[in-house]
Amino acid sequence: MSAPYDRQRGLPWLIWVLAAIVALAAVLVIAVPLWAVLSDAGHDDDKSPGSTAAPTTPSPATTSPTASPAPGPGDTPSPRPSTTASRTPTPSPPSLSPGVREALAALADLDSVSGSSTAGYDRGAFGQAWYDEDRNGCDTRNDMLRRDLTQTVVKPGTNNCKVLTGTLVDPYTGETLEFVSGTTTSVLVQIDHLVPLSWAWRHGAEFWTTEERTSFANDPANLRATSGPVNQSKSDSGPGTWMPPAETAHCNYAKDFIVVLASWNLGIGTADRDALQRTLAVC
């Protein structure tokens, strides 16, 4: 027959068992999270030493499609596109045409002279006015009228020399003039010496022979048909003080002026040289 159960003696044993179970549960609650933290700290291969773990909630910078990750040690940062607004290059001055370059080179080769003479200018030193230099039976003035005018009518019986009427597009103004030969009308169209005779005298022609000066005075390359008033306004001026009224005529005038000087080995002064350079620079 078994001994009767003593409740008072069994109760303490039960309390110790329950206490042990509670203590074990407490140890498990604390130990498991701590082990997970220690294990993660020992296997973090994506971060450099001393770096801080990224927050679990991504910032706007990391979620932006254009954001780039921060470079790690030894990495070369990728170049970023320039934020400076693009600028249109300043256009270069237009290149000079071959004709202008040749004229400037010829101008540079001309001798520099003072533009004064030891003797006064005399038109007679350049020979007979409108001398028939080419011996074609016509004087130089009518030769130039036939060359520069259109729709010309010549006088019968003059070997097709004497121009009675014609139309001129003035090279210095661009205006159209009707030429009519006559005592009071012929002067409305005159023949200009591109390089005036008096100007040439002061820039080297003083030392030429009479034959050389006569040939110069009748050189077709140095002659232009133009309106009387324009020719009179020019007088014996060089390009430093006179240029054609029409700006569109300046380039050709400057180039032709230099051609004549170079052909006849004439010198040039500072003011006229500078004026020709300025003109050609914008041609």
Secondary structure, 3 states (H helix, E strand, C coil): CCCCCCHHHHHHHHHHHHHHHHHHHHHHHHHHHHHHHHHHHCCCCCCCCCCCCCCCCCCHHHHCCCCCCCCCCCCCCCCCCCCCCCCCCCCCCCCCCHHHHHHHHHHHHCCECCCCCCCCCCHHHHCCCCCCCCCCCCCHHHHHHHHHCEEEEECCCCCCCCEEEEEEECCCCCCEEEEECCCCCHHHEEEEECCCHHHHHHCCHHHCCHHHHHHHHCCHHHEEEEEHHHHHHHCCCCCCCCCCCCHHHHHHHHHHHHHHHHHCCCCECHHHHHHHHHHHHCC
